[in-house]
Amino acid sequence: MFADASLDDPQALSAIDDALREIAGWGAQVRRAHTAAAGVLAQLDPMDRPRAIVASGPHGRLFRAVLEPICPMPFVAWPHGGLPAWAGPLDLVIIVCPDGGREEEVAAAAEARRRGCSLLVAAPEESELHTAAAGRETMFLPAGSTDTTALAVPVLCALHLLGLGPEVEAEPVAEALDQVAKDCAPTVEADVNPGKNLALALADSTPLVWGGSVLAARAARRVAESLREASGRPAVAGDDTQLVPLLSAAPEADLFADPFEDGSPELRPALLILDDGTEPPMAAAARRRLEEAAEQAAVRVYPVLAVEGSQIVRFATLLAIGRYAAAYLALGLGRRH
């Protein structure tokens, strides 16, 4: 049973104080990451256009989602070990590692140097990755944060200054995250708190999460991960072809079910639509298909709206709302988060 009252109970909320403080400090993490890299960013000038850009490691898809629509050369997210076989002196490799010690990133940097690739690296100074990447063709951004999304902001700033990506400013991202922290704070009551509201909506449901744009779809996967960890339940992120069958197969709602007499009822899906305000026409059609399938199956639909701003602002605020919802969901379900 979900303890609804716990979301507005100061004593109960104290149990997730650390988690809430971590999310609330996300804006400050962005500022620290940018401040640490500011000296290097001030010295960057547009570079000769590389043949291709490779974003190595598990976070490369975020950079691809931001840059690919406008990048004037091929952009490859490479989550595997090493580098693509074709990567060489004409190519730029991006590596981001908050702790600077993951074996995969260190090996990728060493391989990039052997092949003569240019490197853009964000990691702690004096870390293994810093040492492995050091060289004439390396642009190194000192990491001022251990949060990967926060580190992505100065990397995107660097790519813009190099003439390879859209303009990105750190302060609007930080301010937008600060605003989400105010809106979703534990002292804000559930009926006007987006994070608590979403947790209540998912109290007895299996989340199906969809985002229409490339970045919103990326956010959907991250939000689903947070909800799975918080609830111990399945949470699925996907496109309309994956989610429509799940909606159509939803168990029929029993309006007369009594959880005290009948035990825990089978969880029905709830559809979360992450709306960053940039859905292309094809995504709008997919959204209609999802909403129609949800209506036919009597499944509730919950839109989650991003804060207006740049692409990275919208992406980060969708993630932040999802993280708050996960924290409150864990509290209501009596799980440690």
PyMOL commands that set and color helices and strands:
alter all, ss='L'
color gray80, all
select helices_A, chain A and resi 4-8+10-24+26-41+60-67+103-115+128-133+148-161+170-183+190-192+194-201+214-231+240-248+259-262+281-296+311-332
alter helices_A, ss='H'
color red, helices_A
select strands_A, chain A and resi 53-56+75-78+92-96+118-123+138-142+205-211+236-237+268-275+301-305
alter strands_A, ss='S'
color yellow, strands_A
deselect
rebuild
show_as cartoon
